[in-house]
């Protein structure tokens, strides 16, 4: 019988392992014996509850690590930086650039081939079907902080291949779906509707699809600095999403807003991953939603 450890092809390090999306990605990676996932946490290992096959945990501060951490993390193929903050003052949000810098330095120190950096569609500002070639015009401090982190990575001229993932809203981790608990909910969600009779429209990425996208992109020979829009569904209105998730909501009328519809195009992603079926991933993620959430609680 072949030892399953011998079948491991790649080793992934996740920076920001305690984040919601990282926790759910790890659940989907658990069934893939060809990959070993190592998650970084700031708290001590004894405080971390998940113990899964092909998933190890390590505790250190990415902004202040030493040679012993580098030694422990030898032979990492791919670093995924999910660490960051989404709110705060401009000075506080500068942490996103600091974390991008730290993740790149760590990638170089441990000899990783590639770095996936979790950027955001917020770098574009408002717009529909936005592509990687569209002009960036962030309308929030958060979007600006992610753009500045991207610019640092682009100007680094590192030997590490860098993929900046301009992600749509993270399913179960954004301002709408992040507050959900497994049905039934005790309270209705207030959902904004606008003068045209429609609600918010966004692109979404679910954790299952994100892990599979990263797996597939890791098999490609992408050199230098690359920007990719990341979404498993390009466009869905909030009421449709909540109805699919069987979550009750109540209508809240709002004035006209330019940010009602903000969506991204994933044409480039699909061209790179032509044989991947992201629609199936999305359907599976919705189907497994309540089970995943229960396991994380």
Secondary structure per residue as TSV (DSSP state, phi and psi in degrees):
chain	resnum	aa	ss	phi	psi
A	1	X	-	360.0	135.5
A	2	X	-	-78.2	132.0
A	3	X	-	-68.1	127.2
A	4	X	G	-62.6	-29.6
A	5	X	G	-62.0	-33.1
A	6	X	G	-69.3	-16.5
A	7	X	G	-86.4	-6.1
A	8	X	-	-63.6	124.4
A	9	X	-	-100.5	-35.5
A	10	X	E	-137.0	151.7
A	11	X	E	-121.4	122.6
A	12	X	E	-108.8	137.1
A	13	X	E	-112.3	124.1
A	14	X	E	-102.3	119.1
A	15	X	E	-90.1	124.0
A	16	X	S	94.7	42.5
A	17	X	T	-65.5	-17.3
A	18	X	T	-86.4	-5.1
A	19	X	S	-68.2	156.9
A	20	X	H	-59.6	-47.8
A	21	X	H	-68.0	-35.4
A	22	X	H	-63.7	-42.8
A	23	X	H	-59.8	-40.3
A	24	X	H	-76.5	-33.0
A	25	X	H	-62.5	-40.5
A	26	X	H	-61.1	-36.2
A	27	X	H	-59.8	-40.0
A	28	X	H	-76.8	-31.0
A	29	X	H	-73.0	-19.8
A	30	X	T	-57.1	-29.4
A	31	X	T	-89.6	-0.4
A	32	X	-	-104.5	99.9
A	33	X	T	-73.6	-10.8
A	34	X	T	-81.9	-3.1
A	35	X	E	-129.7	136.1
A	36	X	E	-107.6	128.5
A	37	X	E	-109.0	128.1
A	38	X	E	-115.9	123.5
A	39	X	E	-105.4	134.9
A	40	X	E	-96.1	133.6
A	41	X	E	-129.3	154.5
A	42	X	S	-85.2	-30.4
A	43	X	S	-79.6	169.8
A	44	X	-	-71.7	153.0
A	45	X	G	-59.2	-33.6
A	46	X	G	-63.4	-19.8
A	47	X	G	-87.8	-3.2
A	48	X	-	-101.3	129.5
A	49	X	-	-89.5	-29.3
A	50	X	-	-79.0	129.4
A	51	X	-	-134.4	98.3
A	52	X	-	-118.9	152.0
A	53	X	T	-58.4	140.2
A	54	X	T	60.3	27.0
A	55	X	E	-135.4	119.1
A	56	X	E	-115.2	162.4
A	57	X	E	-127.5	145.8
A	58	X	E	-141.5	142.4
A	59	X	E	-113.1	119.2
A	60	X	-	-168.1	164.3
A	61	X	B	-95.0	115.7
A	62	X	T	-61.9	-19.4
A	63	X	T	-85.5	-7.7
A	64	X	B	-155.3	73.3
A	65	X	-	-110.4	165.5
A	66	X	-	-124.9	-176.9
A	67	X	H	-64.9	-27.9
A	68	X	H	-67.2	-34.8
A	69	X	H	-67.6	-42.2
A	70	X	H	-59.7	-41.6
A	71	X	H	-64.6	-42.7
A	72	X	H	-64.3	-30.7
A	73	X	T	-97.6	24.7
A	74	X	T	-65.8	149.5
A	75	X	T	66.9	33.9
A	76	X	-	-83.6	131.1
A	77	X	-	-86.4	-42.1
A	78	X	E	-135.2	130.2
A	79	X	E	-106.9	133.6
A	80	X	E	-119.8	112.2
A	81	X	E	-93.5	101.4
A	82	X	-	-103.9	0.2
A	83	X	-	-74.0	142.4
A	84	X	-	162.6	176.4
A	85	X	-	-126.8	152.7
A	86	X	S	-111.4	-6.0
A	87	X	S	-146.1	160.8
A	88	X	S	135.9	-178.0
A	89	X	-	-74.8	170.1
A	90	X	H	-58.6	-40.8
A	91	X	H	-67.8	-38.0
A	92	X	H	-68.1	-38.7
A	93	X	H	-72.6	-11.0
A	94	X	T	-61.0	-17.2
A	95	X	H	-56.5	-30.5
A	96	X	H	-63.6	-39.0
A	97	X	H	-69.1	-40.6
A	98	X	H	-60.7	-40.0
A	99	X	H	-70.8	-35.2
A	100	X	H	-63.8	-43.9
A	101	X	H	-62.7	-44.0
A	102	X	H	-66.3	-39.5
A	103	X	H	-67.1	-35.5
A	104	X	H	-69.7	-43.6
A	105	X	H	-61.4	-43.7
A	106	X	H	-63.5	-41.6
A	107	X	H	-57.7	-43.6
A	108	X	H	-66.9	-41.9
A	109	X	H	-64.9	-34.6
A	110	X	T	-96.3	2.0
A	111	X	T	74.7	28.5
A	112	X	-	-68.6	148.5
A	113	X	S	-79.5	-33.3
A	114	X	E	-148.1	155.9
A	115	X	E	-128.0	123.8
A	116	X	E	-97.8	120.9
A	117	X	E	-108.6	126.6
A	118	X	E	-80.0	93.4
A	119	X	E	-90.6	-156.7
A	120	X	E	-153.1	150.8
A	121	X	G	-64.3	-12.1
A	122	X	G	-64.1	-15.5
A	123	X	G	-67.8	-21.5
A	124	X	T	-79.8	-31.0
A	125	X	-	87.2	-143.0
A	126	X	S	-89.0	150.7
A	127	X	E	154.9	168.2
A	128	X	E	-120.4	141.8
A	129	X	E	50.1	45.2
A	130	X	E	-68.0	137.2
A	131	X	-	-110.9	168.7
A	132	X	T	-62.5	-19.3
A	133	X	T	-89.5	-9.9
A	134	X	S	-70.6	152.0
A	135	X	-	-66.9	136.9
A	136	X	-	-83.6	138.9
A	137	X	-	-154.5	66.6
A	138	X	-	-60.2	141.0
A	139	X	-	-107.9	3.5
A	140	X	S	-130.5	157.2
A	141	X	H	-61.5	-34.8
A	142	X	H	-62.8	-48.8
A	143	X	H	-60.1	-40.4
A	144	X	H	-63.8	-39.2
A	145	X	H	-66.0	-37.1
A	146	X	H	-69.3	-37.3
A	147	X	H	-65.4	-41.2
A	148	X	H	-65.9	-35.9
A	149	X	H	-64.6	-42.3
A	150	X	H	-59.7	-44.2
A	151	X	H	-63.8	-37.7
A	152	X	H	-61.0	-47.1
A	153	X	H	-63.5	-40.4
A	154	X	H	-65.1	-36.9
A	155	X	H	-84.6	-2.0
A	156	X	T	-73.9	-25.8
A	157	X	-	52.2	41.9
A	158	X	-	-76.8	155.8
A	159	X	S	-78.1	-11.9
A	160	X	S	-79.6	132.9
A	161	X	E	-69.7	130.1
A	162	X	E	-118.4	128.2
A	163	X	E	-117.9	109.1
A	164	X	E	-88.3	114.3
A	165	X	E	-93.0	106.6
A	166	X	E	-83.6	91.8
A	167	X	E	-86.4	141.8
A	168	X	-	-69.4	-177.8
A	169	X	E	-56.1	135.0
A	170	X	E	-82.1	117.7
A	171	X	T	-59.7	130.4
A	172	X	T	73.1	8.6
A	173	X	T	-135.8	-0.4
A	174	X	S	-92.2	-174.4
A	175	X	T	-67.9	-22.7
A	176	X	T	-93.7	-61.4
A	177	X	G	-81.5	-15.8
A	178	X	G	-68.3	-21.2
A	179	X	G	-89.5	-0.4
A	180	X	-	-78.5	148.3
A	181	X	-	-121.5	161.3
A	182	X	S	-54.1	139.1
A	183	X	S	-58.7	153.9
A	184	X	S	-84.5	146.2
A	185	X	-	-83.1	145.7
A	186	X	S	-81.2	-31.0
A	187	X	S	-118.7	145.3
A	188	X	-	-75.2	148.6
A	189	X	E	-88.9	129.8
A	190	X	E	-76.5	119.4
A	191	X	E	-115.4	123.1
A	192	X	E	-72.6	130.7
A	193	X	E	-120.7	148.6
A	194	X	-	-112.9	173.6
A	195	X	T	-56.0	-24.1
A	196	X	T	-81.2	3.0
A	197	X	S	83.5	8.2
A	198	X	-	-119.3	163.7
A	199	X	B	-107.5	-166.2
A	200	X	-	-62.2	142.2
A	201	X	E	-126.7	126.2
A	202	X	E	-140.3	163.6
A	203	X	E	-90.8	146.9
A	204	X	E	-130.9	148.5
A	205	X	E	-124.9	128.7
A	206	X	-	-97.7	155.1
A	207	X	H	-61.3	-36.3
A	208	X	H	-63.9	-47.8
A	209	X	H	-64.4	-39.0
A	210	X	H	-60.9	-44.0
A	211	X	H	-63.5	-39.4
A	212	X	H	-71.3	-36.7
A	213	X	H	-62.6	-45.5
A	214	X	H	-63.6	-40.9
A	215	X	H	-55.5	-49.4
A	216	X	H	-68.5	-41.8
A	217	X	H	-65.5	-28.9
A	218	X	T	-67.8	-18.0
A	219	X	T	-86.2	-7.8
A	220	X	S	-94.4	157.3
A	221	X	-	-97.8	73.5
A	222	X	-	-91.1	124.1
A	223	X	-	-106.8	155.4
A	224	X	S	68.4	-147.4
A	225	X	E	-101.6	129.3
A	226	X	E	-131.7	144.5
A	227	X	E	-116.0	131.9
A	228	X	E	-137.7	130.4
A	229	X	E	-72.6	136.2
A	230	X	E	-125.7	114.4
A	231	X	-	-156.3	146.5
A	232	X	S	-97.1	-17.2
A	233	X	E	-140.0	128.1
A	234	X	E	-77.1	-28.6
A	235	X	E	-154.0	122.8
A	236	X	E	-153.9	136.9
A	237	X	E	-83.1	148.9
A	238	X	H	-60.5	-36.7
A	239	X	H	-67.2	-37.8
A	240	X	H	-64.2	-41.6
A	241	X	H	-62.7	-48.5
A	242	X	H	-67.1	-32.5
A	243	X	H	-66.2	-39.5
A	244	X	H	-62.9	-35.8
A	245	X	T	-85.3	-0.1
A	246	X	T	58.0	43.1
A	247	X	-	-108.0	125.5
A	248	X	-	-72.8	147.4
A	249	X	E	-144.0	164.7
A	250	X	E	-129.3	140.2
A	251	X	E	-73.6	134.7
A	252	X	E	-128.4	112.7
A	253	X	E	-76.3	135.7
A	254	X	-	-131.4	160.6
A	255	X	-	-74.0	166.8
A	256	X	-	-57.9	140.8
A	257	X	-	-144.6	132.5
A	258	X	G	-63.8	-23.6
A	259	X	G	-90.9	15.3
A	260	X	G	-59.6	-42.4
A	261	X	E	-122.7	113.0
A	262	X	E	-131.6	108.6
A	263	X	E	-134.5	157.2
A	264	X	E	-122.0	152.3
A	265	X	-	-92.3	136.2
A	266	X	-	-111.6	27.5
A	267	X	H	-58.6	-44.6
A	268	X	H	-63.7	-41.3
A	269	X	H	-60.2	-44.4
A	270	X	H	-67.6	-32.2
A	271	X	H	-66.4	-37.0
A	272	X	H	-73.3	-37.2
A	273	X	T	-113.1	59.3
A	274	X	T	-63.5	-26.3
A	275	X	T	-95.9	3.2
A	276	X	-	-88.6	140.7
A	277	X	-	-108.7	88.9
A	278	X	H	-71.1	-26.1
A	279	X	H	-62.3	-40.6
A	280	X	H	-63.6	-38.7
A	281	X	H	-61.2	-43.6
A	282	X	H	-62.4	-46.2
A	283	X	H	-61.2	-43.0
A	284	X	H	-64.2	-38.6
A	285	X	H	-64.7	-41.1
A	286	X	H	-64.4	-41.2
A	287	X	H	-64.5	-38.8
A	288	X	T	-90.2	3.6
A	289	X	H	-53.7	-53.5
A	290	X	H	-64.7	-35.4
A	291	X	H	-67.1	-42.4
A	292	X	H	-62.9	-45.7
A	293	X	H	-63.2	-38.7
A	294	X	H	-64.7	-40.0
A	295	X	H	-65.7	-31.1
A	296	X	H	-80.7	-21.0
A	297	X	-	-79.4	360.0
